[in-house]
Amino acid sequence: MSALRPPDQVMRLARMGASHPTRLSFMRVLLRGLKRGGWRAERTEWAVDETGVGHAVYRVRGQGQCYSLVAFAHDLPDHLRSDRVIAEAWDTTFALMDGEPEAADIERLAGNVPKQEAGRVSDRELVLSRANRSGRLWEHVVARLAEGLQPDPARIDEVGYLMRTTAVYGSGKFGAADHDAVVGRALMDGPFRVEMLAVWLIRAFVADLAEHMAAVRGGDRAARLDPDLRRALGIGNATGLGMAPFLVNHPDLLHNWIAARETAIARVRALGHAPPEAKDAFASALAMAREAASGWRSGDPVQAAAWDALCRDLARLSDHVAGGALAGPNPWDALLRWSEAALSLEGQEICAALILEPHGTLVDDLAETMGADELSGFRIDGAMRLDALSKLLRDGFGWALEADFAQADAQARFWYVSEAKLEPRLGERHAEPGAELEQPLDIARAAVALHAALDGHDPQATVADFLLVRPEHRRTVRRVQRLARAPYREIRDNLLAADMRPVDMLRCKLAFFGATNFDPRSDRWLRITMYRGAPYPDELHERPEDAWLHHGGAATLRAAE
Amino acid sequence: MAAPWRGRNAPGGRVTEVSRTLSEIRATCTKAARGAGCDWGMAEEAGLAARILESHDLPGVHVLARLLSEGASCAACRGAGSACGLRALAALSDRLPFLDGAPRRGPVRAPLLLAAPVILLAREQGAAYTLTWEGAVLRCTPGGVSAEGAIDAPIATCVTLEPAPGSPAEPRTPDWRSRRVAARDWDRLERLAARTLVPETEASRARGAGPADAAAD
């Protein structure tokens, strides 16, 4: 196997901010698993009235398990609609529960789920979520269907979704089952599997709800969504700073995700040649990506420029491949080396993602390495000598040691949590109060401080002795020690810097989810689409497997036929 | 599964309880320790210790809430020597698996906290250890923990740790479910955790975390 791309290369924020989904992304892994595992989904209850208020239940069963999405639809006045965490009402709210709900469960959930953070769910609920309408698209789709017409594909592509989730909570939040609840469960024991399952079912409910409202409005005249158009609709999400600390707070998960992806890339790079099927599969994936990328838009100037560069990159990549780039020995390795010299970061990362597409049998097993036992290895190794610690620090945080924290720009920001609905924020240190309460995302600065503190201590002294006299370095020592076994744990950039873009952190995590259509609206929040092009539960076993990494959009479907 | 432990130091009469998940316990205890004045590194230890203890039906939340509410900040504790259970936990954890000189002699507040690293060690090593102080015995094995006596004691004069081959008759195996904790303890922890939050100003609300209201969409 080839060497993995090093952490100093892949853990830079700019490259993380150019991440693209791959076949190891969680939505892809889930749907492959649902299909191969023979899972079945059914809508078992529909109790939504003609005003669009009520509930529904979607059940999935497979591999000895059963889950139900309990969906609530509400009558939300327009002026109350908000994507902020501080919102208190939504168009739709959801809980994914273990098993099937009885009437008493529906009642209990009806009293709590619509309140979201202000309510509580139980150990039987695995996911809590909510979604709001896209004002742009919802009315258009419902109105057209009510008249017996299909929505305009261009309008669908402009937005990409009928509703967007504004939070998807799992792992013990607000009373929901702890992540350990799914340990040992086939397919569902993996990072964010149940969350991705919930979103997949939410998408089905949203499409059903739109058709329902159209039928209420149009009666017998109303149409149902054309299956191709329905598939072109994903579920949107508005992701803000709330998600950013995750990568810092769950470094073992981050390492395992990155390591799995990099291992997959290395396995493909080690292949000596590309047989015709692989070349064809790659060409097909590349064509789909080009089609999709041509529709990616962003109002954020940095991202808009990045998309332009990516479109040019994809054209160059296509030409390069058409010119026989995959004909020689070690073609995938040669292709990646070429991309590193010839393409922007976006181009390099999409190329690395695309070379995995033809090689499912070689890399798909790595999906099972992406979870983490975050408790093992938590304990500090007190017996380590300080000289060994210093070496780890220099190896793993050399990039931080080069920053000059005396410069105002290097500490321009601070991360904090606001009193209002516990919302994470990014403050300007020199312009706002609150820096004394900053959250521990200052890893680079802390590493520099530790480095300075180690100077002057006996290099043969133990970490245990050092921490007795310098306990303030405990957090940093723990992180430095773990880096030896898990080099992709740390984001190798200063998260306090004036020019740091939190969207880069968000995008990295969202790419691992499988999101597409990254649309930053500022440097600290972005819109994305999930499951665009993916099969719905009622067609999972009829559609070709795994053929939806990049979806060109509704407007391309007619052209393709 | 054995019934959850109830300490002999629990107040008389009904104790109002709330249900909290292990994630919530860990997160709130971490923030509460920070709010009480611990460095983040020590606060992380507190949060994880509470989670580990509660997952074994040991009263981690109660013991930590009481310790953090006793008023002495981390700085004051440091000045007075390592009588604080968190400092003792850290010192013990850093010396494991070597038991020589661990834990240090002298009184320790919230001694139950010391069980957390021992439980982790037992799991890592596939071995069993006994932690004792006056009136309390905890047996930590890879399969679970058995506990007897005044394990929620506010202070212990002398804590000892020894390897203990063999398995206890009825260890409490850990599980992931929500735990009942005293509402009073939870309130204390939340009040301490709230000290880590920055009050809202008009400017900070406007600058915000991200998604604007969806009027344009």
Interface residues (C-beta under 8 A of the other chain):
Chain A: R81 S82 D83 R84 V85 R120 S122 D123 N132 S134 G135 R136 T166 S171 G172 K173 G175 A176 A177 D178 H179 D180 A181 V183 A238 T239 G240 L241 G242 L375 S376 F378 R379 I380 G382 A383 Y416 V417 S418 E419 A420 L422 E423 P424 R425 L426 G427 E432 P433 G434 L437 Q439 P440 V463 A464 L467 L468 P471 E472 H473 R474 R475 T476 V477 R478 R521 S522 R524 W525
Chain B: S19 R20 T21 L22 S23 E24 D39 W40 G41 M42 E44 E45 L48 I52 R78 R87 A90 A91 S93 D94 R95 L96 F98 P117 L120 L121 R123 E124 D175 W176 R177 S178 A194 R195 T196 L197 V198 P199 E200 T201 A203 S204 R205 R207 G208 A209 G210 P211 A212 D213 A214 A215 A216 D217
